[in-house]
Amino acid sequence: MNIHHQRIGTLRKIMSANGWDAVIVSSSDPHNSEYPAPRWKLAEWLSGFTGEAGEIVVTQDHAGLWTDSRYYIQAQEELEGSGMTLHKSGMPGVEPIPEWLSGKVSSVAFDGLCWTKAAAENVRTVISRDCGDAVMYSIPDLPDALWPDRPPVPYSPVMTLSEENVGESRHSKLTRLRKFMMMQECDAVFISALDDIAWLLNVRGSDIEYNPYVVSYLLVTQSEAVWFARKDGAMPDQDTEDSFRELEMDGVTIADYGSVSLYLASLLGEEENFSVFVDSGDLNFEMYSRIENSVGPDAVKSGNIPVKLWKSIKNHTEISWMRSAFLEDGAAMETFLFWLENAVRSGRPVTEKEASDKLTSLRSAIPGYRGNSFANISAYGPNAALPHYSVPETGSAVIRPSGLYLVDSGGQYIFGTTDITRTVPMGECSYLEKEDYTLVLKGMIALSKAIFPKGTAGCQLDVLARNALWQNTRNFGHGTGHGIGFYLGVHEGPQSIRQNFNPQPLIPGMITSDEPGLYRENMHGVRHENILLCVEHSSNSFGEWLSFETLTVCHIDTSAIIRELMTADEIEWLNAYNASVCARLSPRLDPETAAWLNAKTMPV
């Protein structure tokens, strides 16, 4: 019996003592974050599963983890010995958690700080169909009862960004939000999403790994903005003190993170007919309930707070900086790829971990580097078949001078956020590897070349990236594209490019990834990823037209393509792209690397 099996047993004892039929554990935090701080990684602590997306259900006779296709193989390996069953979300016959619970339980406990109001209500509604009114127990900080040495709320230095950095002052952004409040006829907006708060106040921190966020809440009224960001007992550093002073001069009151509930109860309880606008898709169940109890159910207005949309449409300053970020990042990538090829072909053993560390060291030398934008995926051969492969600290695979190596990585810079994937032929490749490599590349190129009418949503373009694969009866299980922030999250919305329906149109200024893939378990994986900026293309009697500008500056290896599978237009695009990369990056590289890049980008 391993430690995770024991922890599940302890949880079951707590369930029996409290009369709970089931406990649901999310992999998120009070702010619905993709990457929670260690304090909120209860799912990982309980099960051993380290993926970013996973939810756990524990009953007295079953413990299960639900995760999507990106993590099937990883989860199967990490759950071994834990006593936990893998439920492959999205596979035929696999019920979502609410449907699986329906008919089995009548009471469910959950940490109301780590489940959104919308998610909790969905569970309640589905279970109640079969058992009458289901009882939902919101237990704030449920992990405290299980986790003796649970990490504290994080506290990192806070910095502010100027209008010169981001193109718009916090005063201007708050004014926009207050105009929205007037249109909605509400007295306040309460925001819990960390990236929205960071963008709105032009602040950054490092409370969350890979994301420059400050764990906090924000309440905005017509007369004040209260930022719940201080941590009780934490010693402030000088940079943070200076940042707080600047914010206070701009009318932002700084309050303790732990005081938010008391503050809301006090403020909202004093006002009559006081209405609050929230986003139930972001706001956690517990905080929603506390606001509702303070002002009454009818005074809580729920909908989409427009900060997400405003944040996704980059202004001219942000776009200019992002172009610079991808140029700097591209030079680091080319230096890395040159090093990797020479190191592997020299005959010495190069591990996935060494390659990952080398790439990080090259990025860290760039002025303005603030860390990676996510954990490097450095995967050789069969490991590349795991879309979100995690490089082990010890014992990682040796990269051989044959087959395919996949590296998916990105940097956080004070002037932008990057994300890039390159599948690298390390030497002789099989015909199947080349075929898969070429078909995925065709999809990436097709999306890059897209011209589409204004108002088109990403889900309407997704087929462009899949068509070459579909015509050869192949596919991939993840989305094709996600939004990317400006020195914010490497994943952001509201736009996306995927098969799932998302009505959000692509708008000039939005930056989105283009990353089709193909994965063969125990064989190899292929993914090509460039980052695209949506731009205006033209207008005529048929309407206004949009297209994409490719921001990524790093060559695409042509040695593994099957020329006969590509059209003349695709070859023309590939040759032009590689030529542009060589011309733009060569002056930034040492002579030896520049000569290597010139040879790599010769026309096909």
C-alpha positions as CSV (number, residue, x, y, z in Angstrom):
1,M,0.0,0.0,0.0
2,N,1.6,3.3,-1.1
3,I,1.2,6.7,0.6
4,H,-1.6,7.8,-1.7
5,H,-3.6,4.7,-0.9
6,Q,-3.2,5.6,2.8
7,R,-4.3,9.2,2.2
8,I,-7.5,8.0,0.5
9,G,-8.1,5.8,3.5
10,T,-7.8,8.8,5.9
11,L,-10.2,10.8,3.7
12,R,-12.8,7.9,3.9
13,K,-12.6,8.0,7.7
14,I,-13.4,11.7,7.7
15,M,-16.3,11.0,5.3
16,S,-17.7,8.4,7.6
17,A,-17.5,10.7,10.6
18,N,-19.3,13.5,8.8
19,G,-21.9,11.4,6.9
20,W,-20.7,12.4,3.4
21,D,-21.4,9.9,0.6
22,A,-18.7,11.3,-1.7
23,V,-16.0,13.9,-1.8
24,I,-15.0,15.8,-5.0
25,V,-11.5,17.2,-5.3
26,S,-10.7,19.7,-8.0
27,S,-7.2,20.5,-9.4
28,S,-7.9,24.3,-9.2
29,D,-7.7,27.0,-6.6
30,P,-10.0,29.7,-5.2
31,H,-9.3,31.7,-8.5
32,N,-10.1,28.9,-11.0
33,S,-6.4,29.0,-12.0
34,E,-4.9,26.5,-14.5
35,Y,-1.7,26.3,-12.5
36,P,-2.5,26.5,-8.8
37,A,0.1,27.2,-6.1
38,P,1.3,24.2,-4.0
39,R,-1.2,25.1,-1.3
40,W,-4.1,24.0,-3.5
41,K,-2.7,20.9,-5.1
42,L,-4.8,18.5,-3.1
43,A,-5.6,16.3,-6.1
44,E,-1.8,15.7,-6.6
45,W,-1.2,15.2,-2.9
46,L,-4.0,12.7,-2.7
47,S,-3.4,10.7,-5.9
48,G,0.2,11.3,-7.1
49,F,-1.1,12.6,-10.5
50,T,0.9,15.6,-11.5
51,G,-1.0,16.7,-14.6
52,E,-2.7,20.2,-14.7
53,A,-6.2,18.9,-15.5
54,G,-7.8,16.3,-13.2
55,E,-10.7,15.9,-10.8
56,I,-11.1,13.2,-8.1
57,V,-14.1,11.5,-6.7
58,V,-13.9,9.4,-3.6
59,T,-16.7,7.3,-2.2
60,Q,-16.5,4.5,0.4
61,D,-16.0,1.9,-2.4
62,H,-14.4,3.8,-5.3
63,A,-11.7,6.4,-5.9
64,G,-11.4,7.8,-9.4
65,L,-9.5,10.4,-11.3
66,W,-11.1,12.1,-14.4
67,T,-8.7,13.6,-16.9
68,D,-8.6,14.3,-20.6
69,S,-6.7,12.7,-23.5
70,R,-3.6,14.8,-22.9
71,Y,-2.9,12.9,-19.7
72,Y,-4.2,9.3,-20.3
73,I,-0.8,7.7,-20.4
74,Q,0.7,9.8,-17.8
75,A,-2.2,9.3,-15.4
76,Q,-2.2,5.5,-15.9
77,E,1.5,5.4,-14.8
78,E,1.3,7.8,-11.9
79,L,-1.9,6.3,-10.4
80,E,-0.3,2.8,-10.1
81,G,-0.6,1.5,-6.6
82,S,-2.8,4.4,-5.4
83,G,-6.0,2.5,-5.4
84,M,-7.4,5.1,-7.8
85,T,-9.2,4.3,-11.1
86,L,-8.6,6.3,-14.2
87,H,-11.7,7.7,-16.0
88,K,-10.8,8.8,-19.5
89,S,-12.9,12.0,-20.0
90,G,-14.2,12.3,-23.5
91,M,-13.9,8.6,-24.4
92,P,-17.1,6.7,-25.4
93,G,-19.0,5.3,-22.4
94,V,-17.1,7.4,-19.9
95,E,-19.6,9.4,-17.8
96,P,-18.7,12.9,-16.5
97,I,-18.5,13.2,-12.8
98,P,-22.0,14.5,-12.1
99,E,-23.6,11.7,-14.2
100,W,-21.3,9.1,-12.6
101,L,-22.4,10.2,-9.2
102,S,-26.1,10.3,-10.1
103,G,-28.0,7.4,-8.5
104,K,-25.0,6.5,-6.4
105,V,-24.9,9.2,-3.7
106,S,-27.2,11.8,-2.2
107,S,-24.6,14.0,-0.4
108,V,-21.4,15.4,-1.7
109,A,-18.7,17.4,0.1
110,F,-16.2,19.7,-1.7
111,D,-13.9,22.6,-1.0
112,G,-16.2,25.5,-1.9
113,L,-13.2,27.7,-2.3
114,C,-11.9,25.6,-5.2
115,W,-15.1,24.9,-7.1
116,T,-16.8,27.5,-9.2
117,K,-20.4,28.3,-8.5
118,A,-21.4,27.1,-11.9
119,A,-19.6,23.7,-11.5
120,A,-21.1,23.1,-8.0
121,E,-24.6,23.9,-9.2
122,N,-24.2,21.5,-12.2
123,V,-23.3,18.7,-9.8
124,R,-26.2,19.4,-7.6
125,T,-28.7,19.6,-10.5
126,V,-27.6,16.3,-12.1
127,I,-27.5,14.3,-8.8
128,S,-30.9,15.7,-7.8
129,R,-32.6,14.1,-10.8
130,D,-32.3,10.7,-9.3
131,C,-32.2,11.2,-5.5
132,G,-34.4,14.3,-4.9
133,D,-32.6,17.3,-3.4
134,A,-28.9,16.4,-3.2
135,V,-27.1,17.8,-0.2
136,M,-23.9,19.7,-1.1
137,Y,-21.5,20.4,1.7
138,S,-19.1,23.3,1.0
139,I,-16.1,22.8,3.3
140,P,-13.8,25.8,2.9
141,D,-10.1,24.7,3.1
142,L,-11.1,21.0,3.2
143,P,-7.4,20.0,2.8
144,D,-6.6,21.3,6.3
145,A,-8.3,18.2,7.8
146,L,-6.1,15.8,5.7
147,W,-2.9,17.6,5.0
148,P,-0.7,18.1,8.1
149,D,2.0,20.2,6.4
150,R,-0.1,21.9,3.9
151,P,1.8,24.8,2.2
152,P,0.7,28.4,3.1
153,V,-0.9,31.0,0.9
154,P,2.0,32.2,-1.4
155,Y,3.5,35.6,-1.1
156,S,6.0,37.0,-3.7
157,P,7.2,40.5,-4.6
158,V,4.7,42.6,-6.4
159,M,5.8,44.9,-9.3
160,T,3.9,47.4,-11.4
161,L,4.1,48.0,-15.1
162,S,3.9,51.4,-16.6
163,E,1.8,52.6,-19.5
164,E,5.0,52.5,-21.6
165,N,5.2,48.8,-20.9
166,V,1.6,47.9,-21.6
167,G,0.1,50.7,-23.6
168,E,-2.8,51.7,-21.2
169,S,-2.9,53.0,-17.7
170,R,-4.7,51.3,-14.8
171,H,-6.8,54.4,-14.5
172,S,-8.0,54.0,-18.1
173,K,-8.8,50.3,-17.6
174,L,-10.7,50.9,-14.4
175,T,-12.6,53.7,-16.1
176,R,-13.6,51.2,-18.8
177,L,-14.8,48.8,-16.1
178,R,-16.8,51.5,-14.4
179,K,-18.6,52.4,-17.6
180,F,-19.5,48.7,-17.9
181,M,-20.9,48.8,-14.4
182,M,-23.1,51.8,-15.3
183,M,-24.4,49.9,-18.4
184,Q,-25.2,46.9,-16.2
185,E,-26.8,49.1,-13.5
186,C,-24.7,47.5,-10.8
187,D,-22.8,49.1,-7.9
188,A,-19.8,46.9,-7.8
189,V,-17.8,44.3,-9.7
190,F,-16.0,41.5,-7.8
191,I,-13.2,39.8,-9.7
192,S,-11.4,36.7,-8.7
193,A,-9.5,35.6,-11.8
194,L,-5.8,36.4,-11.2
195,D,-4.9,37.2,-14.8
196,D,-7.9,39.6,-15.1
197,I,-6.7,41.4,-11.9
198,A,-3.1,41.5,-13.1
199,W,-4.1,43.1,-16.4
200,L,-6.6,45.5,-14.9
201,L,-4.2,46.9,-12.3
202,N,-1.0,46.5,-14.4
203,V,0.6,44.4,-11.7
204,R,2.7,41.3,-11.8
205,G,4.0,38.8,-9.2
206,S,5.1,35.2,-9.0
207,D,2.7,33.6,-6.6
208,I,1.8,31.0,-9.3
209,E,4.5,28.9,-11.0
210,Y,5.0,30.0,-14.6
211,N,2.4,32.7,-14.3
212,P,3.2,36.3,-13.2
213,Y,0.2,36.6,-10.9
214,V,-0.6,37.8,-7.4
215,V,-3.0,35.6,-5.4
216,S,-5.7,38.2,-4.7
217,Y,-9.3,39.4,-5.1
218,L,-10.5,42.8,-6.5
219,L,-13.6,44.8,-5.6
220,V,-14.4,47.8,-7.8
221,T,-17.1,50.3,-7.1
222,Q,-17.7,53.7,-8.7
223,S,-15.7,55.4,-6.0
224,E,-13.0,52.9,-5.0
225,A,-11.0,49.8,-5.9
226,V,-10.0,47.4,-3.1
227,W,-7.3,44.9,-3.8
228,F,-7.1,42.1,-1.4
229,A,-3.4,41.2,-1.9
230,R,-1.5,41.5,1.3
231,K,-0.8,38.3,3.3
232,D,-1.1,38.3,7.1
233,G,2.3,38.0,8.7
234,A,4.3,38.3,5.5
235,M,7.2,40.7,5.5
236,P,6.9,43.1,2.6
237,D,10.0,43.8,0.5
238,Q,10.9,47.2,-0.8
239,D,9.7,46.6,-4.4
240,T,6.3,45.5,-3.1
241,E,6.0,48.5,-0.8
242,D,6.9,50.8,-3.7
243,S,4.3,49.1,-5.9
244,F,1.6,49.3,-3.2
245,R,2.4,53.0,-2.7
246,E,2.0,53.6,-6.5
247,L,-1.3,51.8,-6.5
248,E,-2.6,53.7,-3.5
249,M,-1.7,57.0,-5.3
250,D,-3.9,55.8,-8.2
251,G,-6.8,55.2,-5.8
252,V,-6.4,51.5,-5.2
253,T,-6.8,50.5,-1.5
254,I,-4.6,47.5,-0.5
255,A,-6.2,45.1,2.0
256,D,-5.2,41.7,3.4
257,Y,-6.1,38.6,1.3
258,G,-7.6,36.9,4.3
259,S,-9.9,39.8,5.1
260,V,-12.0,39.7,2.0
261,S,-15.0,37.9,3.5
262,L,-15.3,40.2,6.5
263,Y,-14.8,43.3,4.3
264,L,-17.5,42.2,1.9
265,A,-19.9,41.4,4.7
266,S,-19.3,44.8,6.3
267,L,-19.4,46.9,3.1
268,L,-22.3,45.1,1.5
269,G,-24.3,44.8,4.6
270,E,-24.2,48.6,5.2
271,E,-25.6,49.5,1.8
272,E,-29.3,49.2,0.8
273,N,-30.2,48.0,-2.7
274,F,-26.5,47.4,-3.4
275,S,-25.9,45.1,-6.4
276,V,-22.7,43.2,-7.3
277,F,-21.7,41.9,-10.7
278,V,-19.7,38.6,-10.7
279,D,-18.6,35.9,-13.2
280,S,-20.0,32.6,-11.9
281,G,-17.8,30.8,-14.3
282,D,-14.7,32.1,-12.4
283,L,-16.0,32.9,-8.9
284,N,-15.7,30.1,-6.4
285,F,-18.8,28.7,-4.8
286,E,-17.9,29.9,-1.3
287,M,-17.2,33.5,-2.2
288,Y,-20.3,33.7,-4.4
289,S,-22.4,32.4,-1.5
290,R,-21.0,35.0,0.9
291,I,-21.7,37.8,-1.5
292,E,-25.2,36.5,-2.0
293,N,-25.8,36.2,1.7
294,S,-24.7,39.9,2.2
295,V,-26.7,41.6,-0.5
296,G,-29.4,39.0,-1.2
297,P,-29.8,36.6,-4.2
298,D,-31.6,39.2,-6.4
299,A,-28.8,41.7,-6.0
300,V,-26.1,39.4,-7.5
301,K,-25.8,39.8,-11.2
302,S,-23.9,37.1,-13.0
303,G,-22.4,37.2,-16.5
304,N,-19.2,37.7,-18.5
305,I,-17.0,40.5,-17.1
306,P,-15.5,42.1,-20.2
307,V,-11.9,42.2,-18.8
308,K,-11.1,38.8,-20.5
309,L,-12.1,40.2,-23.9
310,W,-10.3,43.5,-23.4
311,K,-7.2,41.6,-22.3
312,S,-7.2,39.3,-25.3
313,I,-7.1,42.2,-27.8
314,K,-3.6,43.4,-27.7
315,N,-2.9,47.1,-28.3
316,H,-0.2,48.5,-30.5
317,T,2.3,48.7,-27.7
318,E,1.7,45.1,-26.6
319,I,1.9,43.9,-30.2
320,S,5.2,45.7,-30.7
321,W,6.7,44.2,-27.6
322,M,5.4,40.7,-28.4
323,R,7.1,40.8,-31.8
324,S,10.4,41.6,-30.0
325,A,9.8,38.8,-27.5
326,F,9.4,36.2,-30.3
327,L,12.5,37.6,-32.0
328,E,14.6,37.2,-28.8
329,D,13.0,33.9,-28.1
330,G,13.7,32.7,-31.6
331,A,17.4,33.4,-31.4
332,A,17.5,31.4,-28.1
333,M,15.7,28.5,-29.9
334,E,18.0,28.4,-32.8
335,T,21.1,28.5,-30.6
336,F,19.5,25.6,-28.7
337,L,18.7,23.5,-31.8
338,F,22.2,24.0,-33.1
339,W,23.7,22.9,-29.8
340,L,21.4,19.9,-29.6
341,E,22.2,18.6,-33.1
342,N,25.9,18.9,-32.6
343,A,25.8,17.4,-29.1
344,V,23.7,14.4,-30.1
345,R,25.7,13.7,-33.3
346,S,29.0,13.9,-31.4
347,G,28.1,10.6,-29.8
348,R,27.9,11.7,-26.2
349,P,24.6,10.9,-24.3
350,V,22.3,13.9,-24.1
351,T,19.2,13.3,-22.0
352,E,15.8,15.0,-22.3
353,K,16.5,16.7,-18.9
354,E,19.9,18.1,-20.1
355,A,18.3,19.4,-23.2
356,S,15.5,21.0,-21.2
357,D,17.9,22.7,-18.8
358,K,20.1,23.9,-21.7
359,L,17.1,25.6,-23.3
360,T,16.1,27.3,-20.1
361,S,19.6,28.5,-19.5
362,L,19.6,30.2,-23.0
363,R,16.3,31.9,-22.3
364,S,17.4,33.1,-18.9
365,A,20.3,35.0,-20.5
366,I,17.8,37.2,-22.4
367,P,17.4,40.6,-20.6
368,G,13.9,40.9,-19.2
369,Y,13.5,37.1,-18.7
370,R,11.2,36.3,-15.7
371,G,11.0,32.5,-16.0
372,N,9.5,29.8,-18.3
373,S,5.8,30.2,-19.3
374,F,5.2,26.5,-18.5
375,A,7.2,23.4,-17.8
376,N,9.4,22.5,-20.7
377,I,8.2,19.4,-22.6
378,S,11.4,17.7,-23.8
379,A,10.4,14.4,-25.2
380,Y,12.2,11.9,-27.4
381,G,10.7,9.0,-29.3
382,P,7.8,7.3,-27.5
383,N,7.8,9.9,-24.8
384,A,6.6,12.5,-27.4
385,A,3.4,10.5,-27.7
386,L,2.4,12.1,-24.4
387,P,1.2,15.6,-25.3
388,H,2.0,16.9,-21.8
389,Y,5.0,14.8,-21.0
390,S,6.8,15.7,-17.8
391,V,10.6,15.4,-17.9
392,P,11.8,13.3,-14.9
393,E,14.4,14.9,-12.7
394,T,16.5,11.7,-13.0
395,G,16.6,8.9,-15.5
396,S,15.2,10.8,-18.4
397,A,15.6,9.2,-21.9
398,V,18.7,9.7,-23.9
399,I,18.2,11.5,-27.2
400,R,19.5,9.4,-30.0
401,P,20.8,10.4,-33.5
402,S,17.6,9.0,-35.2
403,G,13.9,9.5,-34.9
404,L,12.0,12.5,-33.6
405,Y,12.5,14.7,-30.6
406,L,9.7,17.1,-29.6
407,V,10.3,20.3,-27.6
408,D,7.4,22.5,-26.4
409,S,8.5,25.5,-24.4
410,G,8.1,29.2,-23.8
411,G,9.4,32.1,-21.8
412,Q,8.0,34.8,-19.6
413,Y,9.6,38.2,-20.4
414,I,8.7,41.6,-19.0
415,F,7.9,42.5,-22.6
416,G,5.9,39.4,-23.6
417,T,5.0,35.7,-23.3
418,T,6.1,33.1,-25.8
419,D,5.2,29.5,-26.6
420,I,6.7,27.3,-29.4
421,T,6.8,23.6,-30.3
422,R,9.3,22.1,-32.7
423,T,9.5,18.5,-33.7
424,V,13.1,17.8,-34.6
425,P,14.4,15.0,-36.8
426,M,17.5,13.8,-35.0
427,G,18.7,11.7,-37.9
428,E,17.2,8.8,-40.0
429,C,13.4,8.7,-39.6
430,S,11.0,5.9,-40.6
431,Y,8.5,6.6,-43.4
432,L,5.6,6.7,-40.9
433,E,7.5,9.3,-38.8
434,K,8.0,11.4,-42.0
435,E,4.4,11.0,-43.1
436,D,3.0,12.0,-39.8
437,Y,5.5,14.9,-39.6
438,T,4.4,16.2,-43.0
439,L,0.7,15.8,-42.5
440,V,0.8,17.7,-39.2
441,L,2.9,20.4,-40.9
442,K,0.3,20.7,-43.7
443,G,-2.3,21.5,-41.1
444,M,-0.3,24.1,-39.3
445,I,0.5,25.8,-42.7
446,A,-3.2,25.7,-43.7
447,L,-4.3,27.6,-40.6
448,S,-1.4,30.1,-40.9
449,K,-2.5,31.0,-44.4
450,A,-6.2,31.3,-43.5
451,I,-8.2,34.4,-44.8
452,F,-11.6,34.6,-43.3
453,P,-14.5,37.0,-42.9
454,K,-14.9,39.2,-39.8
455,G,-17.0,37.5,-37.2
456,T,-15.5,34.1,-37.7
457,A,-14.9,32.0,-34.6
458,G,-11.9,29.8,-34.0
459,C,-14.1,26.7,-34.0
460,Q,-15.0,27.4,-37.6
461,L,-11.3,27.4,-38.6
462,D,-10.2,24.3,-36.6
463,V,-10.9,22.0,-39.5
464,L,-8.1,23.7,-41.6
465,A,-5.5,22.3,-39.2
466,R,-7.1,18.8,-39.2
467,N,-8.1,18.3,-42.8
468,A,-4.8,16.8,-44.0
469,L,-4.9,14.4,-41.1
470,W,-8.6,13.5,-41.5
471,Q,-8.0,12.8,-45.2
472,N,-5.6,10.1,-44.0
473,T,-7.9,9.0,-41.1
474,R,-5.7,10.5,-38.4
475,N,-6.5,13.0,-35.7
476,F,-5.4,14.5,-32.4
477,G,-7.4,14.9,-29.2
478,H,-6.4,18.4,-28.0
479,G,-7.4,21.8,-29.2
480,T,-5.6,23.5,-32.0
481,G,-5.1,26.9,-30.6
482,H,-5.3,28.9,-27.3
483,G,-5.0,32.6,-26.6
484,I,-1.7,33.9,-25.2
485,G,-1.3,36.8,-22.8
486,F,1.1,39.7,-22.7
487,Y,3.5,38.9,-19.8
488,L,0.5,37.0,-18.4
489,G,-0.7,33.4,-18.8
490,V,0.5,31.3,-21.8
491,H,-3.1,30.1,-22.0
492,E,-5.9,32.7,-22.0
493,G,-9.3,33.2,-23.5
494,P,-12.0,34.0,-24.5
495,Q,-10.9,32.9,-28.0
496,S,-9.8,29.4,-28.9
497,I,-9.3,27.3,-32.0
498,R,-10.7,23.8,-31.3
499,Q,-13.6,21.5,-32.3
500,N,-15.6,22.4,-29.2
501,F,-18.2,25.2,-29.9
502,N,-16.9,28.6,-28.8
503,P,-18.9,31.5,-30.4
504,Q,-16.2,34.1,-29.6
505,P,-15.1,35.6,-32.9
506,L,-11.4,36.2,-33.7
507,I,-10.6,39.9,-33.5
508,P,-7.6,41.8,-34.8
509,G,-5.1,42.0,-31.9
510,M,-5.8,38.6,-30.6
511,I,-2.8,36.3,-30.3
512,T,-3.5,32.6,-30.6
513,S,-1.4,29.4,-31.0
514,D,-1.5,27.1,-34.1
515,E,-0.5,23.6,-32.9
516,P,-1.9,20.6,-34.6
517,G,-0.3,17.2,-33.6
518,L,-0.4,13.5,-33.9
519,Y,0.5,10.9,-31.3
520,R,1.2,7.2,-31.6
521,E,1.5,5.5,-28.2
522,N,4.8,3.7,-27.6
523,M,6.1,5.0,-31.0
524,H,6.4,8.8,-31.5
525,G,4.6,12.1,-31.3
526,V,4.6,15.1,-33.7
527,R,3.4,18.7,-33.0
528,H,4.3,21.9,-34.9
529,E,3.4,25.2,-33.2
530,N,3.6,28.7,-34.3
531,I,1.9,31.7,-32.7
532,L,-0.4,33.8,-34.8
533,L,-1.6,37.4,-34.5
534,C,-5.0,38.1,-36.0
535,V,-4.8,41.1,-38.3
536,E,-7.0,43.0,-40.8
537,H,-6.6,41.7,-44.3
538,S,-8.9,43.6,-46.7
539,S,-12.4,44.8,-47.4
540,N,-14.6,44.6,-50.4
541,S,-18.2,44.3,-51.5
542,F,-18.4,40.9,-49.7
543,G,-17.4,42.4,-46.3
544,E,-14.3,42.8,-44.1
545,W,-11.6,40.1,-44.1
546,L,-9.1,39.0,-41.6
547,S,-5.9,36.9,-41.7
548,F,-2.9,35.9,-39.5
549,E,0.6,37.3,-39.0
550,T,3.0,34.6,-37.8
551,L,4.9,35.9,-34.7
552,T,7.1,32.9,-34.1
553,V,10.6,33.2,-35.5
554,C,12.3,29.8,-35.6
555,H,13.0,27.6,-38.6
556,I,11.0,24.4,-39.5
557,D,13.2,21.5,-40.3
558,T,12.6,20.3,-43.8
559,S,14.6,17.1,-43.7
560,A,11.7,14.9,-42.6
561,I,9.0,16.2,-45.0
562,I,7.8,14.0,-47.8
563,R,7.8,16.4,-50.7
564,E,5.2,14.6,-52.7
565,L,2.6,15.0,-50.0
566,M,2.9,18.8,-50.0
567,T,1.3,21.2,-52.5
568,A,3.2,23.9,-54.4
569,D,1.5,26.6,-52.2
570,E,2.6,24.8,-49.0
571,I,6.2,24.5,-50.2
572,E,6.1,28.2,-51.2
573,W,4.9,29.2,-47.7
574,L,7.5,27.0,-46.0
575,N,10.4,28.3,-48.1
576,A,9.3,31.9,-47.5
577,Y,8.9,31.4,-43.8
578,N,12.3,29.7,-43.4
579,A,14.0,32.4,-45.5
580,S,12.4,35.1,-43.3
581,V,13.6,33.4,-40.1
582,C,17.2,33.2,-41.5
583,A,17.2,36.8,-42.6
584,R,15.9,38.1,-39.3
585,L,17.8,35.9,-36.9
586,S,21.2,35.5,-38.6
587,P,22.5,39.0,-37.4
588,R,21.6,37.9,-33.8
589,L,23.5,34.6,-33.9
590,D,27.2,33.8,-33.7
591,P,28.8,33.1,-37.2
592,E,28.8,29.3,-36.7
593,T,25.2,29.1,-35.7
594,A,24.2,31.6,-38.5
595,A,25.9,29.4,-41.1
596,W,24.1,26.3,-39.7
597,L,20.8,28.1,-39.9
598,N,21.4,29.2,-43.4
599,A,21.9,25.6,-44.5
600,K,18.8,24.5,-42.5
601,T,16.6,27.1,-44.3
602,M,17.7,26.4,-47.9
603,P,14.6,26.2,-50.2
604,V,13.0,22.8,-50.6
